[in-house]
Amino acid sequence: MAGVTQNPKQPLSLGIVGGGAGGVELALNVQGKLHKLLHQRLTNDSHPSKNLQIHLFHRGTKLLPHHNSWVSNHLKKILLQREIQLHLLERVSQISPHFDQNQLNQSIANNNSDSAHLDPQLLPQLLTVICDSGLKVECHHVFWVTQASAPSWIKASGLTTDERGFILVADTLQSISHPHIFAAGDIATMQNYQRPKAGVFAVRQGKPLFKNLQRIVLGKKLIPSPSL
């Protein structure tokens, strides 16, 4: 945001890796915020957002793979209408940094200054997003919004896990193999109620987890979280 405020005419390219709900939401919200900021800074420009590009990379064939096709197609249409560049069936394998002297010169020209008067953190440094297909896209910033993955220590601990390595818990949020251990949020998978690894579900489990921790300390019967 600081770079856009200081150099609103400077080209800005953003990359978002992950076409799930988080990646799509981030792409739309960031674009909306930057469009508003550029309109405020470039009041005399008929198209102040022309130098802004947002690239969304997704390794699957459709966005939001865990939602129905209507939702996926509808959001794809919105992204394309807003000129967000979609790269489907593209698996990002590497990000390579390099410095772009041409953009530095342009930044200096836009500010009628020299490099000594520019904040070094605001100078244009590009990252090359490299995909398995050979596709290469240059971006100034890259955001990873990919699917949650389980740390290896869970499996090594001896706790029973699901097929992806997350702690398998009962409705009370207790480990099904070690009932004195509780788990909630992304690190856990409920055995009877499959939930996406999304922040909203982690937040909802906070209150049931707190209540059951209190109850186990007091020697009371635990309450299944779906009923709380």
Backbone hydrogen bonds, N-H to C=O, Kabsch-Sander energy under -0.5 kcal/mol:
donor,donor_aa,acceptor,acceptor_aa,energy
5,T,1,M,-2.3
6,Q,2,A,-2.3
7,N,3,G,-2.6
10,Q,7,N,-1.5
12,L,51,N,-2.8
14,L,53,Q,-2.8
15,G,141,H,-2.8
16,I,55,H,-2.8
17,V,143,F,-3.1
18,G,16,I,-0.7
18,G,57,F,-3.3
24,V,20,G,-2.3
25,E,21,A,-2.3
26,L,22,G,-2.4
27,A,23,G,-2.3
28,L,24,V,-2.1
29,N,25,E,-2.5
30,V,26,L,-2.8
31,Q,27,A,-1.9
32,G,28,L,-2.2
33,K,29,N,-2.4
34,L,30,V,-2.7
35,H,31,Q,-2.7
36,K,32,G,-1.9
37,L,33,K,-2.1
38,L,34,L,-2.7
39,H,35,H,-2.3
40,Q,36,K,-1.7
41,R,37,L,-1.8
42,L,38,L,-2.6
45,D,42,L,-1.3
50,K,47,H,-1.6
52,L,49,S,-1.8
53,Q,12,L,-2.6
53,Q,51,N,-0.5
55,H,14,L,-3.2
56,L,85,Q,-3.2
57,F,16,I,-3.1
57,F,55,H,-0.5
58,H,87,H,-2.5
64,L,19,G,-3.1
67,H,64,L,-2.3
72,S,68,N,-1.9
73,N,69,S,-3.0
74,H,70,W,-2.5
75,L,71,V,-2.4
76,K,72,S,-2.0
77,K,73,N,-2.1
78,I,74,H,-1.9
79,L,75,L,-2.6
80,L,76,K,-2.2
81,Q,77,K,-2.3
82,R,78,I,-1.8
83,E,80,L,-1.5
84,I,79,L,-2.7
85,Q,54,I,-2.6
85,Q,83,E,-0.5
86,L,84,I,-0.6
87,H,56,L,-2.8
89,L,58,H,-0.6
89,L,60,G,-2.1
90,E,58,H,-2.2
90,E,87,H,-0.6
91,R,89,L,-0.5
92,V,90,E,-0.7
93,S,130,I,-2.5
94,Q,130,I,-1.7
96,S,128,T,-2.5
98,H,126,L,-2.5
100,D,124,P,-0.9
101,Q,99,F,-0.8
104,L,100,D,-1.5
105,N,101,Q,-2.5
106,Q,102,N,-2.0
107,S,103,Q,-2.5
108,I,104,L,-2.3
109,A,105,N,-2.3
110,N,106,Q,-2.6
111,N,107,S,-1.3
112,N,108,I,-0.6
112,N,109,A,-0.8
113,S,108,I,-1.9
117,H,114,D,-2.0
118,L,115,S,-1.3
122,L,119,D,-2.1
123,L,120,P,-1.0
125,Q,123,L,-0.6
126,L,98,H,-1.1
127,L,139,C,-3.8
128,T,96,S,-3.3
129,V,127,L,-0.7
129,V,137,V,-3.4
130,I,94,Q,-3.0
130,I,128,T,-0.6
131,C,135,L,-2.5
132,D,91,R,-2.3
134,G,131,C,-1.8
137,V,129,V,-2.1
139,C,127,L,-3.3
140,H,13,S,-3.3
141,H,13,S,-1.2
143,F,15,G,-2.9
145,V,17,V,-3.1
145,V,143,F,-0.7
150,A,164,R,-0.6
154,I,151,P,-1.2
155,K,151,P,-0.5
156,A,152,S,-1.8
157,S,153,W,-1.5
158,G,154,I,-0.5
158,G,155,K,-1.1
159,L,154,I,-0.8
162,D,166,F,-2.2
165,G,162,D,-1.5
167,I,187,I,-2.2
168,L,160,T,-2.4
169,V,167,I,-0.5
169,V,189,T,-2.5
170,A,174,Q,-2.8
173,L,170,A,-2.1
175,S,178,H,-0.7
175,S,181,I,-3.1
176,I,168,L,-2.1
181,I,178,H,-2.5
183,A,173,L,-2.3
187,I,184,A,-0.6
188,A,185,G,-1.7
189,T,167,I,-3.0
191,Q,169,V,-2.9
198,A,196,P,-2.0
201,F,198,A,-1.0
202,A,198,A,-1.4
203,V,199,G,-2.5
204,R,200,V,-1.8
205,Q,201,F,-1.4
206,G,203,V,-1.3
207,K,203,V,-0.5
209,L,205,Q,-2.2
210,F,206,G,-2.3
211,K,207,K,-2.4
212,N,208,P,-2.4
213,L,209,L,-2.1
214,Q,210,F,-2.1
215,R,211,K,-2.3
216,I,212,N,-2.3
217,V,213,L,-1.6
218,L,214,Q,-1.9
220,K,215,R,-3.1
225,S,171,D,-3.8
227,S,224,P,-1.4
228,L,225,S,-1.7
